Amino acid sequence: MTVQFGVFVPQGWRMDLVEIEDPVEQYEAMTHVAKVAEDSGGYDSIWLYDHFHTVPEPTMNSVFECWMATAGLSRDTSSIKIGQMVTCNGYRNPALLTKMASTADVMSNGRLLFGLGAGWYEHEWRAYGYGFPEVPVRMRAFKEACEIIHRMWAEDDVVFDGEFYKLDKPINEPKGIQKPHPSFWIGGGGEKVTLKLVARWGDACNVGGDVERLKHKFEVLKGHCEDAGRDYEEIIRSTSINVYLLEDGEDPAEATKEARGSKSYEEYSQQYMVGTAGEISERLQPLVEAGVNYFITYMPRVAYDSTPVQHFAKAVIPEFA
């Protein structure tokens, strides 16, 4: 499988719209980056986070809601795919979420990538009144949700009597445009639950970490696929990366000064791949050899200057075609 690439649009969650005051202009900045990515011809997809408050700590700044933005971007663009990395299961009933996703797939003419995860941002959960169940509880609910979502796409008259969710023949029409259903991306690297759910229900996974961790997680996934009678190679294996793309000859510390704020260059370079197109390509190659066949890229400050999105599409992505 050819290695593919997606890119996050500036949504506010990572404090990436704070230099724009007008919320309409903030949304337009997000749309602009989406269109730049689409027009570049290099990216397979654009991505959104499902969060309500900023990181690294909650601040009184704009963060656009994920599924409303998914719907908006599905009409603002025409060919690029649109995904969520990843929808928090605890924020929406999974039956309703399936209905939302099916609608978004129709609105985008079959371009939805549907990402789901168990959720983790405690402050956000509590602020919006969801409580914050312990990890085992969240994972049991997540497991039920994956089955519900998949069955509501594949079946009619679904009846489900679970610990967390109870369904009595919800009607999900239209079920979407993609056949057999929208692409289902499951986020997380948990070996006992999450990767097993990928093997059973998922079309793609998203796993973080270094080369050795990725190798290990993919081997675990392969084992779960064997147990489930699933072809491991049909599952997209993605990871998310932070990239600061330098022009040839740029000084890394000077170039990243505005993006890193109070962080030292040493600290920033632990969180971001900083380098020229050739250097970034070299750093991605071992991840490909570990089993990654899809990269979801975050680049800072593209709300104010989308040039890096274009540069990455022209200088890095072709190296993996």
Buried (B, 14 or more C-beta within 10 A) or exposed (E): EEBBBBBBBBBBBBBBBBEBEEEEEBBBBBBBBBBBBBBBEBBBBBBBBBBBBBBEEBEEBBBBBBBEBBBBBBEBBEEBBBBBBBBBBBBBBBBEBBBBBBBBBBBBEBBBBBBBBBBEBEEBBEEEEBEBBEEEBBBBBBBBBBBBBBBBBEEEEBEBEBEBBEBEEBEBEEBBBBEEBBBBBBBBBBBEBBBBBBBBBBBBBBBBBEBEBBBBBBEBBBBBBEEBEBEBEEBBBBBBBBBBBBEEEBEBBEBBEEBBEEBEBEEBBEEBBBBBBEBBBEBBEBBBEBBBBBBBBBBBBBBEEBEBBBBBBEBBBEBBE
